[in-house]
Amino acid sequence: MSGPPAAGLPATLMRGGTRKAVFLHSRHLPTDSRERDRWLARLLGSPDPGARQLDGLGGAHALTSRVVLVGRSLRDDCDVDVLFGSVDPRSGALDWSGGEADLVAAAGVFALLEGLHPVTEGVSRVRVWHGATRGRVDALVPVREGRVLEDGAFLEEGVPFGSAEIRLEFLDPDDGGRGGSLLPSGAVSDRIEVPGLGEVVLSVLGGGWPAVFVRSASLGLNGRETLAALAQERRLRSRAQAILQAVDSRFGASRGQVQAALPSAGAPTLIWVAPPAAYRSTSGAEVVAGDVDLLARAWSDGQVVAAAGAGVSVAIGVAAALPGTLVNEIARTLPGVPTRIGHPAGPAAVGAELASRDGQWRVDKVVLSHGARRLMSGVVHCPPASFPRPA
């Protein structure tokens, strides 16, 4: 079509995991990507020099200014094609490279609610083609008496209310579409000299979820610290940066694939782990040692990660399933069973299936769960002048 109708456009505001987004049918939008992006930016209230997005549906930050486009798949092995977009509030530029695992759960629910895929009693499997990662994710959505379940008792960190549990299966997710070796250093465990810390044992993970894992004790921590306590740790920043710089210097200089997998700007994430222990979550809840298989805290982009997203959780789950990594040695995980990760905000379970082929480890499947539900359904409006005009 040439542009949305002046009367408005059907849209649904949905939560998936710890994120929200405006969901739209891709068939309702312009086929020209530039016209489409310009209209979507205007819908969310951008471009806006003040970055407040007061005249749109955006949340005044790229993390809370999101759109998801869903349509019937053009592929035989998938049911729906999905694009996840983030709008820069100031410029209005759209970034379609996001790999939002949280919102994939919501996309599965949306596809069933909107009739893009038939509902199957018990569990409906929606095969999602993730346009950004060029990979398939299966969303397993619970159904009862022909109705998609959105309410339930499933809880996840950062979300105060329960919802139905949507199981996600990432098939052949080894590089997440971004390339790079799963073990860029060539070993499951390494020892490197870090200025000010001495010799540090660590495991380096590449591929789609680049991360550097160390023991909490290497940072002078016990792994149970609250976010407030970590904010008061004056030496944490310098120690975290020293480890990441040492990794980049050691492996980046000698192995080109490490430099590609672990770029200096913004990656990788530093994750420190410790054996299971009781701790208090950010909500004040007591987490007992028996509810987790290991404790984990993360550092990214110069600060402690408050709510670990899917990327951090998947990296931990993969490292826990990979024999010989320090995460595998610490985690109390049985083969084939998801790893229960003790994040600051509470436990989260992630399962990973790996296989060794020709001497190289590959990730065959990653399994995790998110909650998802509709927040609002209706019609969205934009000023008529912003609609794309027919050619």
LUMVEX-910984 format. One record per residue: x, y, z of N, C-alpha, C in turn. Coordinates in steps of 0.2 Angstrom, whole numbers, padded with zeros to 4 digits, always signed. Layout:
<nodes>
XYZXYZXYZ...
</nodes>
This chain:
<nodes>
+0004-0006+0000+0000+0000+0000+0004+0006+0000+0002+0012-0002+0005+0018-0002+0006+0022+0005+0002+0020+0009+0002+0024+0016-0004+0022+0020-0003+0023+0027-0009+0022+0031-0015+0026+0030-0021+0023+0031-0027+0027+0030-0027+0033+0035-0030+0038+0033-0031+0044+0037-0035+0043+0043-0039+0038+0043-0043+0036+0049-0040+0033+0055-0033+0031+0053-0029+0028+0058-0027+0021+0056-0024+0017+0060-0021+0011+0059-0022+0006+0065-0024+0000+0064-0024-0005+0069-0017-0006+0072-0017-0006+0079-0011-0007+0082-0012-0010+0089-0007-0013+0092-0007-0017+0098-0001-0015+0102-0002-0012+0108+0004-0011+0113+0005-0018+0117+0011-0021+0117+0012-0027+0120+0018-0027+0124+0018-0031+0130+0024-0032+0134+0026-0039+0132+0033-0039+0131+0036-0046+0130+0042-0045+0135+0043-0050+0140+0048-0050+0145+0048-0043+0148+0054-0039+0148+0055-0033+0151+0054-0027+0146+0051-0028+0140+0051-0023+0135+0044-0022+0133+0042-0016+0130+0036-0015+0127+0037-0012+0120+0032-0013+0116+0033-0011+0109+0026-0010+0106+0025-0006+0101+0019-0005+0097+0020-0010+0091+0015-0015+0091+0015-0020+0086+0010-0018+0080+0012-0019+0074+0008-0017+0068+0009-0023+0063+0004-0023+0059+0004-0028+0053+0008-0025+0048+0013-0029+0045+0018-0026+0040+0014-0024+0034+0008-0028+0033+0005-0027+0026+0001-0020+0026+0000-0017+0032-0003-0010+0033+0002-0005+0031+0008-0006+0030+0013-0001+0030+0016+0000+0023+0019+0006+0021+0022+0006+0015+0027+0001+0013+0027-0001+0007+0032-0006+0005+0039-0003+0004+0039+0004+0003+0046+0007+0002+0048+0008+0010+0054+0006+0011+0057+0006+0018+0058+0013+0020+0060+0018+0016+0061+0024+0019+0055+0028+0021+0049+0027+0017+0043+0030+0018+0040+0026+0025+0041+0020+0025+0039+0016+0031+0042+0019+0037+0049+0019+0037+0052+0022+0043+0051+0029+0045+0049+0033+0040+0048+0040+0041+0041+0040+0045+0036+0036+0043+0030+0036+0046+0030+0033+0053+0034+0028+0054+0034+0025+0060+0038+0029+0065+0043+0033+0063+0046+0038+0067+0041+0043+0070+0037+0045+0065+0032+0051+0067+0027+0048+0071+0025+0042+0071+0020+0038+0075+0023+0039+0082+0029+0038+0083+0032+0037+0090+0034+0044+0092+0033+0049+0088+0035+0056+0090+0041+0059+0089+0045+0056+0083+0051+0059+0081+0051+0060+0074+0056+0065+0072+0062+0067+0076+0059+0073+0081+0063+0073+0086+0061+0078+0092+0068+0080+0095+0070+0087+0093+0076+0089+0096+0076+0089+0104+0070+0089+0107+0070+0088+0114+0070+0081+0117+0070+0076+0112+0070+0069+0113+0064+0067+0119+0059+0071+0119+0053+0069+0124+0048+0065+0120+0047+0066+0114+0042+0062+0110+0035+0063+0113+0033+0069+0115+0027+0071+0118+0021+0070+0113+0023+0071+0106+0017+0070+0101+0018+0063+0098+0019+0058+0101+0019+0052+0099+0019+0046+0104+0020+0040+0102+0019+0035+0107+0026+0032+0110+0031+0036+0108+0038+0034+0111+0039+0035+0118+0044+0032+0121+0045+0033+0128+0051+0037+0130+0053+0042+0125+0058+0047+0126+0065+0043+0127+0066+0037+0125+0072+0034+0125+0072+0028+0120+0078+0027+0116+0078+0022+0111+0076+0015+0114+0077+0014+0121+0075+0007+0124+0068+0007+0125+0064+0012+0125+0057+0012+0126+0053+0015+0120+0056+0016+0115+0053+0018+0109+0054+0013+0103+0049+0008+0103+0050+0002+0099+0044+0001+0095+0045-0002+0089+0040-0005+0085+0041-0012+0083+0036-0016+0082+0037-0022+0079+0032-0024+0073+0035-0026+0068+0031-0027+0062+0031-0035+0061+0024-0037+0060+0023-0044+0059+0019-0045+0053+0021-0050+0049+0017-0052+0044+0018-0060+0042+0014-0062+0038+0014-0069+0036+0021-0071+0033+0024-0076+0034+0031-0077+0032+0031-0079+0024+0036-0077+0021+0038-0079+0014+0042-0085+0014+0043-0088+0020+0047-0094+0020+0043-0100+0021+0045-0106+0018+0041-0112+0019+0042-0115+0027+0048-0113+0030+0049-0116+0036+0047-0111+0042+0044-0106+0041+0042-0101+0046+0034-0099+0045+0031-0097+0050+0024-0095+0050+0024-0087+0049+0028-0083+0052+0027-0076+0052+0035-0073+0051+0035-0067+0048+0041-0064+0047+0041-0058+0052+0046-0056+0056+0045-0051+0061+0052-0047+0061+0050-0040+0061+0056-0035+0062+0055-0031+0068+0060-0030+0072+0060-0027+0078+0064-0020+0077+0061-0014+0078+0064-0008+0077+0064-0004+0083+0069+0000+0084+0070+0005+0089+0071+0012+0086+0067+0017+0088+0068+0023+0086+0072+0028+0090+0077+0031+0087+0080+0037+0090+0076+0043+0092+0075+0045+0098+0070+0050+0099+0072+0057+0096+0078+0058+0095+0080+0065+0093+0080+0065+0085+0083+0060+0082+0084+0060+0075+0078+0057+0071+0075+0052+0074+0070+0048+0071+0072+0042+0067+0079+0041+0067+0082+0035+0064+0079+0029+0067+0078+0024+0063+0076+0017+0065+0081+0012+0064+0083+0009+0070+0087+0003+0070+0084-0003+0070+0085-0007+0065+0081-0014+0064+0086-0019+0065+0091-0018+0069+0096-0024+0070+0095-0027+0077+0090-0025+0080+0089-0028+0087+0087-0035+0087+0090-0039+0092+0088-0046+0093+0084-0047+0099+0078-0044+0099+0074-0044+0105+0071-0050+0107+0074-0054+0111+0071-0061+0113+0065-0060+0117+0065-0054+0121+0059-0053+0125+0053-0052+0120+0054-0048+0115+0048-0046+0111+0047-0052+0106+0051-0057+0105+0049-0062+0101+0043-0066+0104+0043-0067+0111+0038-0070+0114+0031-0066+0113+0031-0060+0113+0025-0056+0112+0023-0056+0104+0028-0057+0100+0027-0058+0093+0023-0065+0092+0025-0070+0095+0021-0076+0095+0014-0075+0097+0013-0072+0103+0006-0071+0105+0002-0067+0100+0005-0061+0098+0002-0057+0093+0000-0061+0087+0004-0065+0084+0002-0069+0078-0004-0073+0079-0005-0076+0085-0011-0080+0086-0017-0076+0087-0016-0070+0091-0022-0066+0092-0024-0062+0086-0020-0061+0081-0022-0058+0075-0023-0062+0069-0024-0069+0070-0026-0073+0065-0020-0075+0060-0014-0073+0061-0009-0074+0057-0006-0081+0057-0009-0085+0062-0007-0092+0062-0012-0096+0066-0015-0102+0064-0020-0105+0068-0018-0107+0075-0023-0107+0079-0022-0108+0086-0023-0116+0087-0018-0119+0091-0019-0126+0092-0020-0127+0100-0024-0131+0101-0026-0132+0108-0020-0135+0112-0019-0133+0118-0013-0135+0122-0008-0130+0122-0004-0131+0116+0002-0126+0115+0002-0125+0107+0002-0119+0105+0003-0117+0098+0010-0115+0097+0013-0119+0092+0020-0117+0090+0020-0112+0084+0023-0106+0086+0023-0101+0080+0030-0101+0078+0032-0102+0072+0038-0102+0069+0040-0095+0067+0044-0091+0070+0046-0084+0069+0052-0084+0065+0052-0080+0059+0058-0078+0056+0060-0072+0058+0066-0071+0062+0069-0065+0065+0073-0062+0060+0070-0056+0057+0073-0053+0051+0080-0050+0053+0081-0048+0059+0088-0045+0061+0093-0050+0061+0092-0056+0064+0097-0061+0065+0097-0066+0059+0092-0066+0055+0091-0070+0050+0091-0077+0052+0087-0078+0058+0087-0085+0061+0079-0086+0063+0078-0093+0064+0071-0095+0066+0071-0096+0074+0066-0093+0077+0064-0094+0084+0057-0097+0084+0056-0102+0088+0049-0105+0089+0047-0103+0095+0041-0100+0095+0037-0097+0101+0032-0102+0103+0032-0105+0109+0027-0110+0111+0022-0107+0116+0016-0105+0113+0011-0101+0117+0006-0106+0119+0004-0105+0126-0001-0109+0129-0008-0107+0127-0012-0112+0125-0019-0111+0123-0024-0115+0127-0029-0113+0129-0034-0117+0133-0041-0115+0130-0045-0120+0128-0051-0120+0125-0052-0115+0120-0046-0115+0116-0046-0111+0110-0044-0104+0111-0042-0102+0117-0041-0095+0119-0033-0095+0121-0030-0090+0118-0023-0089+0119-0022-0086+0127-0018-0090+0131-0018-0088+0138-0013-0082+0138-0015-0077+0142-0010-0071+0143-0009-0070+0150-0013-0072+0154-0012-0072+0162-0010-0078+0164-0006-0078+0170-0003-0084+0173+0001-0082+0179+0005-0087+0181+0009-0086+0187+0016-0086+0185+0018-0085+0179+0025-0085+0177+0028-0078+0179+0033-0078+0183+0036-0072+0185+0044-0071+0182+0046-0065+0180+0053-0065+0178+0055-0058+0181+0062-0058+0181+0065-0052+0184+0063-0046+0181+0062-0041+0185+0060-0034+0183+0053-0033+0181+0049-0038+0182+0042-0038+0180+0038-0039+0187+0034-0035+0189+0031-0036+0196+0025-0041+0196+0022-0042+0190+0016-0046+0189+0017-0052+0185+0013-0057+0186+0013-0063+0183+0010-0063+0176+0011-0068+0172+0008-0069+0165+0009-0076+0163+0007-0077+0157+0008-0084+0154+0015-0085+0152+0017-0091+0153+0024-0092+0151+0025-0094+0143+0029-0090+0140+0030-0092+0133+0037-0095+0132+0037-0101+0130+0044-0104+0129+0047-0103+0122+0053-0101+0122+0056-0099+0116+0062-0104+0114+0062-0106+0108+0067-0111+0106+0071-0108+0100+0077-0106+0101+0081-0103+0096+0085-0108+0093+0083-0109+0086+0086-0115+0083+0093-0113+0079+0098-0117+0079+0104-0116+0076+0106-0108+0077+0107-0106+0084+0108-0099+0085+0115-0098+0086+0120-0102+0083+0127-0101+0085+0130-0095+0085+0129-0091+0080+0132-0084+0079+0127-0079+0079+0120-0080+0080+0115-0075+0080+0115-0070+0074+0118-0073+0069+0118-0069+0063+0124-0064+0063+0128-0064+0068+0133-0059+0068+0140-0062+0067+0141-0068+0066+0148-0071+0065+0152-0072+0071+0158-0075+0070+0162-0075+0076+0162-0082+0079+0168-0085+0081+0169-0091+0084+0166-0091+0091+0163-0097+0093+0160-0098+0100+0166-0097+0105+0172-0100+0103+0177-0099+0108+0183-0096+0104+0182-0089+0104+0187-0085+0100+0194-0086+0102+0196-0087+0108+0203-0088+0111+0205-0095+0109+0201-0100+0107+0203-0107+0105+0203-0111+0111+0201-0109+0117+0201-0113+0123+0195-0111+0127+0193-0116+0131+0187-0115+0136+0189-0111+0142+0195-0111+0143+0198-0107+0149+0204-0105+0148+0206-0099+0150+0212-0095+0149+0215-0092+0156+0221-0091+0156+0224-0088+0161+0228-0082+0158+0226-0076+0161+0230-0070+0158+0232-0065+0164+0237-0062+0163+0240-0057+0168+0236-0050+0167+0233-0048+0173+0229-0042+0173+0233-0037+0177+0234-0031+0175+0238-0026+0179+0234-0025+0185+0237-0025+0191+0234-0024+0197+0230-0029+0200+0229-0035+0196+0225-0041+0199+0229-0047+0199+0235-0047+0195+0239-0053+0194+0236-0058+0189+0237-0064+0190+0234-0069+0185+0227-0070+0187+0223-0070+0181+0216-0071+0182+0214-0077+0177+0210-0081+0180+0207-0087+0176+0200-0084+0173+0199-0085+0167+0193-0083+0164+0191-0087+0158+0185-0087+0156+0182-0090+0150+0180-0085+0145+0181-0085+0139+0179-0080+0134+0174-0083+0129+0168-0080+0128+0163-0083+0124+0162-0078+0118+0162-0080+0112+0161-0076+0106+0154-0077+0103+0154-0077+0096+0148-0079+0093+0143-0073+0094+0136-0075+0095+0131-0070+0096+0130-0067+0102+0134-0070+0107+0133-0067+0114+0140-0066+0117+0144-0062+0115+0151-0061+0117+0151-0059+0125+0155-0063+0128+0156-0061+0136+0162-0064+0138+0165-0061+0143+0171-0063+0147+0168-0065+0154+0170-0071+0156+0168-0074+0163+0173-0074+0167+0173-0072+0173+0177-0073+0179+0174-0075+0185+0178-0077+0190+0175-0079+0196+0174-0072+0200+0169-0072+0204+0168-0066+0208+0174-0064+0213+0177-0069+0215+0183-0068+0219+0188-0064+0216+0189-0065+0209+0194-0061+0205+0193-0054+0205+0187-0052+0207+0185-0045+0208+0185-0043+0215+0186-0047+0219+0186-0046+0227+0179-0046+0229+0174-0050+0226+0167-0050+0227+0165-0057+0229+0159-0058+0232+0157-0064+0234+0151-0067+0230+0148-0062+0225+0143-0064+0221+0136-0063+0223+0135-0061+0230+0129-0060+0232+0127-0053+0233+0132-0048+0231+0131-0041+0232+0125-0039+0229+0121-0034+0232+0115-0031+0229+0118-0025+0224+0113-0023+0220+0115-0017+0215+0118-0011+0219+0114-0010+0225+0116-0004+0229+0123-0005+0231+0125-0011+0234+0132-0012+0236+0137-0012+0231+0135-0014+0225+0140-0014+0219+0141-0007+0217+0136-0003+0218+0137+0004+0216+0142+0008+0221+0143+0005+0226+0147+0008+0231+0154+0005+0231+0155+0000+0227+0162-0003+0226+0166+0001+0221+0170+0005+0224+0174+0010+0220+0179+0007+0216+0182+0001+0218+0187-0002+0213+0184-0007+0208+0177-0007+0208+0174-0012+0203+0176-0009+0196+0175-0003+0195+0175+0000+0188+0182-0001+0185+0187+0000+0189+0194+0000+0187+0196-0008+0186+0194-0012+0190+0195-0019+0189+0192-0022+0183+0186-0020+0182+0182-0023+0176+0185-0020+0170+0187-0014+0170+0190-0011+0164+0197-0015+0163+0201-0016+0168+0207-0019+0167+0207-0026+0164+0202-0030+0166+0201-0037+0164+0199-0036+0156+0194-0032+0155+0192-0032+0148+0198-0029+0143+0202-0024+0146+0207-0022+0142+0212-0027+0141+0214-0031+0146+0219-0037+0146+0216-0042+0141+0210-0044+0141+0207-0048+0136+0208-0046+0129+0206-0040+0128+0207-0037+0121+0214-0037+0119+0219-0035+0123+0226-0035+0122+0229-0041+0120+0227-0046+0124+0230-0053+0124+0227-0057+0118+0221-0057+0117+0218-0061+0111+0217-0057+0105+0215-0050+0106+0214-0046+0100+0220-0045+0096+0226-0045+0099+0232-0043+0095+0235-0050+0092+0233-0056+0094+0236-0062+0091+0231-0066+0087+0224-0064+0088+0219-0068+0085+0214-0063+0082+0214-0063+0075+0210-0058+0072+0202-0060+0073+0200-0066+0074+0193-0068+0075+0191-0066+0082+0196-0065+0087+0194-0063+0093+0192-0055+0093+0196-0052+0089+0195-0045+0088+0188-0043+0085+0187-0048+0080+0180-0047+0077+0174-0049+0082+0175-0054+0086+0170-0056+0090+0169-0052+0096+0175-0049+0098+0175-0045+0104+0177-0038+0103+0173-0034+0099+0175-0027+0098+0176-0023+0104+0181-0018+0104+0182-0014+0110+0176-0010+0112+0173-0007+0107+0167-0002+0109+0161-0006+0111+0159-0006+0118+0153-0008+0120+0153-0016+0121+0158-0019+0119+0157-0027+0120+0164-0029+0122+0165-0035+0125+0160-0039+0127+0157-0037+0134+0152-0041+0136+0150-0040+0143+0154-0044+0148+0156-0041+0154+0160-0045+0159+0155-0047+0164+0155-0054+0165+0151-0057+0169+0155-0061+0175+0153-0060+0181+0156-0064+0186+0151-0068+0190+0154-0074+0191+0149-0079+0194+0152-0082+0200+0148-0085+0204+0149-0088+0210+0145-0094+0212+0146-0099+0216+0142-0104+0218+0136-0102+0221+0131-0107+0221+0124-0105+0223+0124-0103+0231+0120-0098+0232+0120-0095+0239+0114-0091+0240+0111-0090+0246+0105-0086+0247+0107-0079+0246+0102-0075+0243+0103-0068+0243+0097-0064+0243+0097-0058+0243+0091-0054+0243+0090-0050+0236+0085-0051+0232+0084-0048+0226+0082-0041+0226+0082-0038+0220+0081-0030+0220+0074-0028+0223+0070-0033+0223+0063-0032+0225+0062-0033+0233+0068-0036+0236+0068-0037+0243+0066-0044+0244+0065-0048+0239+0063-0055+0240+0069-0059+0242+0068-0064+0247+0074-0069+0249+0074-0074+0244+0080-0075+0240+0081-0081+0236+0085-0086+0239+0083-0092+0240+0087-0097+0244+0091-0100+0239+0097-0103+0242+0102-0106+0237+0099-0112+0233+0094-0116+0236+0092-0121+0232+0088-0119+0226+0086-0113+0225+0082-0111+0219+0087-0108+0213+0093-0109+0214+0098-0106+0209+0104-0111+0208+0107-0112+0202+0112-0116+0201+0119-0112+0201+0119-0106+0201+0125-0101+0202+0122-0094+0202+0127-0090+0205+0125-0083+0205+0129-0079+0200+0126-0074+0197+0129-0070+0192+0127-0063+0192+0132-0059+0191+0132-0051+0190+0135-0049+0184+0133-0044+0181+0136-0042+0174+0138-0034+0174+0143-0033+0170+0146-0026+0169+0146-0025+0161+0142-0020+0159+0142-0018+0152+0142-0011+0151+0146-0008+0146+0146-0001+0144+0147+0003+0150+0152+0001+0154+0154+0005+0160+0150+0005+0166+0145+0001+0167+0141+0000+0173+0138-0007+0174+0136-0008+0180+0133-0014+0182+0126-0015+0179+0125-0021+0176+0119-0022+0173+0113-0023+0178+0108-0019+0178+0103-0019+0183+0098-0025+0182+0096-0026+0176+0091-0031+0174+0094-0035+0168+0097-0041+0169+0100-0044+0164+0095-0047+0159+0096-0044+0153+0092-0046+0147+0094-0053+0145+0090-0055+0139+0091-0062+0136+0098-0063+0134+0102-0058+0132+0109-0059+0129+0113-0061+0135+0113-0058+0141+0117-0060+0146+0115-0067+0149+0109-0068+0149+0106-0075+0152+0108-0080+0147+0108-0079+0140+0109-0084+0136+0117-0086+0136+0121-0080+0136+0128-0081+0137+0130-0086+0143+0127-0085+0148+0128-0089+0154+0126-0096+0153+0120-0097+0150+0117-0103+0149+0122-0107+0144+0124-0104+0139+0129-0107+0134+0135-0109+0138+0138-0105+0142+0144-0106+0145+0144-0112+0150+0138-0112+0154+0136-0117+0159+0136-0124+0155+0134-0124+0149+0133-0131+0146+0139-0133+0142+0144-0128+0142+0150-0130+0138+0156-0133+0143+0157-0139+0142+0162-0142+0147+0169-0139+0147+0171-0138+0153+0178-0135+0154+0178-0128+0156+0172-0124+0154+0172-0117+0156+0172-0116+0164+0174-0110+0166+0173-0109+0173+0166-0109+0176+0162-0107+0171+0155-0107+0173+0152-0114+0173+0154-0118+0169+0152-0125+0169+0155-0129+0175+0161-0127+0178+0163-0129+0184+0160-0127+0190+0157-0121+0190+0154-0118+0196+0147-0120+0196+0143-0120+0190+0136-0121+0190+0134-0128+0192+0129-0128+0196+0126-0134+0199+0120-0136+0194+0123-0138+0188+0118-0139+0182+0119-0146+0180+0113-0150+0179+0114-0157+0176+0113-0156+0168+0116-0161+0165+0116-0161+0157+0109-0161+0155+0107-0157+0150+0101-0157+0147+0095-0153+0151+0097-0150+0157+0093-0147+0161+0095-0139+0161+0090-0135+0161+0091-0127+0161+0095-0125+0167+0099-0120+0166+0103-0118+0171+0099-0112+0175+0098-0112+0181+0094-0107+0185+0099-0102+0187+0099-0096+0184+0104-0091+0186+0101-0086+0191+0105-0085+0196+0104-0080+0201+0105-0073+0199+0101-0070+0195+0102-0063+0194+0100-0058+0200+0103-0052+0200+0101-0047+0205+0093-0047+0206+0089-0047+0201+0082-0046+0202+0079-0053+0203+0082-0058+0203+0079-0065+0204+0081-0070+0199+0079-0076+0200+0081-0082+0196+0078-0082+0189+0082-0084+0184+0080-0085+0177+0083-0091+0174+0079-0095+0171+0082-0102+0168+0083-0101+0161+0089-0104+0159+0091-0104+0152+0094-0111+0150+0092-0114+0145+0094-0121+0143+0098-0120+0136+0103-0124+0135+0107-0124+0129+0109-0131+0127+0109-0132+0121+0111-0139+0118+0117-0137+0114+0123-0140+0115+0129-0139+0111+0131-0146+0108+0135-0145+0103+0138-0151+0100+0145-0150+0097+0149-0154+0097+0156-0153+0094+0156-0156+0088+0158-0152+0083+0159-0155+0076+0165-0153+0073+0169-0157+0071+0176-0156+0068+0180-0152+0072+0180-0154+0079+0184-0150+0084+0181-0143+0086+0175-0141+0083+0173-0135+0085+0166-0136+0089+0165-0132+0094+0159-0132+0097+0154-0127+0094+0148-0130+0093+0142-0126+0091+0136-0126+0095+0132-0121+0095+0126-0121+0099+0120-0123+0094+0117-0129+0096+0111-0131+0092+0105-0128+0094+0104-0127+0100+0097-0124+0102+0098-0120+0109+0095-0115+0110+0094-0111+0116+0087-0111+0118+0086-0112+0124+0079-0112+0126+0078-0108+0132+0073-0103+0132+0072-0099+0138+0065-0097+0138+0062-0094+0143+0055-0092+0143+0054-0084+0145+0049-0081+0142+0047-0075+0144+0039-0074+0145+0037-0069+0148+0030-0068+0149+0028-0063+0143+0022-0063+0141+0020-0058+0136+0012-0058+0137+0010-0052+0135+0003-0050+0135+0001-0044+0132-0005-0043+0130-0007-0037+0127-0008-0032+0132-0006-0025+0131-0008-0020+0136-0013-0016+0133-0014-0015+0126-0019-0011+0124-0020-0013+0116-0026-0013+0114-0027-0013+0107-0032-0008+0104-0030-0005+0098-0034+0000+0096-0032+0003+0089-0033+0009+0088-0031+0013+0082-0026+0018+0084-0020+0018+0080-0015+0024+0081-0016+0029+0075-0015+0035+0077-0016+0041+0072-0010+0045+0071-0009+0047+0065-0004+0052+0064-0007+0058+0060-0004+0064+0060-0006+0069+0056-0006+0067+0049-0012+0069+0045-0012+0067+0038-0006+0069+0034-0003+0075+0036+0003+0077+0032+0009+0072+0032+0009+0068+0037+0015+0064+0038+0014+0057+0034+0008+0056+0031+0007+0050+0028+0011+0050+0021+0014+0044+0019+0017+0044+0013+0012+0045+0007+0014+0049+0002+0009+0050-0004+0010+0045-0009+0005+0043-0013+0006+0039-0018+0011+0041-0023+0015+0037-0026+0020+0039-0031+0016+0042-0038
</nodes>
